[in-house]
């Protein structure tokens, strides 16, 4: 799940009568970490627990919510109006260790600049959870994006339809893997894949290659197309991990 930091907290009308929620700076009570309120690009509905993500991920979310507004820590949420502030997003991904099948959580702090010494408190706070195996910092500036691993591994793993996938911070992967199992089986059925090794599959916008690689064992060849460099790297690695040779992941647009 991707949660946004913001200086403007969305509040119901009855609470707005007692306090002003539109102040952009200087009021930590207006700071929020959560999801964008419907119809507002600049107001955040504060979220303490999300039913769409795993329990370990919710523990991380709660730990961050507990402390990040403390003015002594020096954190400021990024404002889409003033283009100032440090914390932009908190991205939480949950995978599974392929040996123990225990959950693996990747924590990704997306910030406007690279300040590892400032993030250290949050990194130490979340890395105490045994499920957290990776803490990453994506630095998103006006000139581009950089990625730094601040704790543990730079990726997590997940299994899907008998294949093992390595997932990095910027690679697309289905968040609900249980539903993805059903979805990918539906894709296979709707495509009328015969499974006799005679067909060629084109996997457009392939990401880490999940759809194409899960079909590759029953087809003659799979060609995947993707524009995100890290996703292409992950897709090649995932093909190698699963021993799939009849697969080519090509950089390029699918239009």
Secondary structure, DSSP 4 states (H G I P E B T S, - for coil): -EEEEESSB---HHHHTTS-----SS-GGG-EEEEEPTT-SS-EEE-S--TTS-HHHHHHHHHHHHHTT-GGGT--BPPTTT---SEEEEEEEEEE-TTT--EEEEEEEEESS--HHHHHHHHHHHTTSTTEEEEEEEEEETTEEEEEEEEE-SEEEEEETTEEEEEETTS---S-HHHHHHHHHHHHHHHT---SS--EEEEET-TTTHHHHHHHTTSSEEEEEE--HHHHHHHHHHHHHTT--SEEEEES---
